[in-house]
Amino acid sequence: MSRGLSAWLGWLLVVVAGAMQALSMGLPQHLGPSGVLQWCAMLALAFSVNQALASSKRVAALAYAFQCSALLGTVWWIFIALHVYGEMPLALSLLGLVLLCAGLSLYWAVFAALYAGLMGLGGQRQGRRGWLSDALQALGYGACWTLSELARGVWFTGFPWGSSGYAHTNTWLGQLAPWVGVYGLGWLSASLAMLCVLWVTPAQLGAARARAGRGASAGLAGIRALLGRGLSLSLGWGLVGLMVISLSGWPVSWVRTLGASRAALSDPAASSNTREPSWKVTLLQGNVPMASQFTHAREEGGVWYRTQMASDHSDLVITPETAFAKPPQAYAGQFFPSLVTLLLAQHRLALIGMPLVDQRGYTNSAVGVGVSATEVYRYDKSHLVPFGEFVPPFFQWFTDHLSNPLGFFRRGDETQASWSILGERIAPNICYEDLFGEELARRFVQEALSPTILVNMSNIAWFGDTVVVDQHIEISRMRTLELHRPMLRSTNAGATMVIDENARVVAALPRFTQGVLTARVAGVQEGVTFYAWWAGRFGLWPLWLSCTAVLLLLGGYRRHQGGRQSRARA
């Protein structure tokens, strides 16, 4: 095969692998995520990177091509919000999408080049191999992948949508989420892929036999090399087969017990929540259309939400994000006061999504009413959406091309109390706040006050009936695995559903329909997961430091091996 053709095939492989990575986040026809597809994408990427280690620039370029393909295939629906609903010119909408993905892809390109540079320390990129060398190389590769995902998820307010761990909510690997979180799952997936590449590829066999030398011992050394490499190949392909089977959803029951609280680990009887659902909750889905003239539609939607809350007989009714488009004082007459009076009289509660305004400005909020005439619960969204709820510096020219007005909200406090009602502690999050598990984990620092139920109030109808809905479902499901708490999702157009603490969808409404979902719910009162413990106290710093430590160890080991080889040649 010519060198030119081989290079083109290498580029094609990483682009296809990136597309596989995107598909793994949510398959067509609402088939959900695929851990097998995601890991196969990681396998192809690891193979391509390992083949190109002689050149850090080529490794960076291949990594960049992979990530561009993956991100474009994952978040292409941003174009719908910009062009269809925002009425931004077609060319500018496409340019915005491409520039976003191109900029975010730089993270992986930089860290992939760092990995190649570390492997080149000591003057040998394909030096002497052993199990320790393979393990460190695989962990170091996974650490660089994880650092790139951490940077994308944190820097410049963060955009971790499509992080690799989200493909594993249904797999054996995903059951480790209560311990390592979604970024830890990405580290494991990438490391296992590289380990398989190192064990399966027989490229070192010829070199091993050549190093055996000539003479009477050459044949015996060659046999030893052949047997050793054969064993490595057997182990490698066995690991590939095991990963494919296990990632396809093969149940591994002992892993599931790892998500229990520390108390549950010492007391098996406490390992599951045995409380019967004690109260009834209603989730509303108004299906308000998103269009340039959507202001009038939102006014009508507000009337529908008010009517449903007034006629519902559940203990708690929950609306989506900004179900009411204006603050309470902006409505005329008794639109809100009469609703609150009715809820109080019937001893019912409501959690309402609406903007609030005070002397400091507007907030995107969730308001809990029905406890008393004077006591009102309030949660203000703290992690705002760039270009949606605030305009980043130097980008006003871009947002001026949108026909729909943007919200200029201020941020809520990083840590806010849960709503203690009906024997539960309800912790709302709004829109894509559930994308940041480390921020939700802050509410679990004081175990006695930790949430028993999570609530996500969203409106992602701006992106149409696309895979974005499926991707957001998996994000919420991952939070239930990490934090071992049920999640109630009330959305404008989908997916409105109840997810239990084991990431199982208990009940759901059809998407893009107007409807009411009623279910009985009980929160989880037991202690916190290990992930909630460390992420709540330290954020993502343990992962940053662990990845850095592994890379320092890999660099030191490569230098040491290079020094040994230099002395041996001397």
Secondary structure, DSSP 8 states (H G I E B T S, - for coil): --HHHHHHHHHHHHHHHHHHHHHHTSBGGGTB--HHHHHHHHHHHHHHHHHTTT-HHHHHHHHHHHHHHHHHHHHTTHHIIIIIIS---HHHHHHHHHHHHHHHHHHHHHHHHHHHHHHTGGG-SS----HHHHHHHHHHHHHHHHHHHHHHHHGGG---TT-GGGGGTTSTGGGGHHHHHHHHHHHHHHHHHHHHHHHH-TTHHHHHHHHT-SSTTHHHHHHHHHHHHHHHHHHHHHHHHHHHHHHTT---HHHHGGGS-HHHHH-GGGSS------EEEEEEE-----STTHHHHHHHHHHHHHHHHHH--SSEEE--TTSSSS-GGGS-TTTTHHHHHHHHHTT-EEEEEEEEEETTEEEEEEEEE-S-SS--EEEE--S--BTTTB--TT-HHHHTT-SS----B----SS---EEETTEEEEEEEGGGGG-HHHHGGGGSSGGG--SEEEEEE--GGG-SSHHHHHHHHHHHHHHHHHT--EEEEESSS--EEE-TTS-EEEE--TTS-EEEEEEE----S---HHHHHHHHHTTHHHHHHHHHHHHHHHHHHHHHHHHHHHHH-
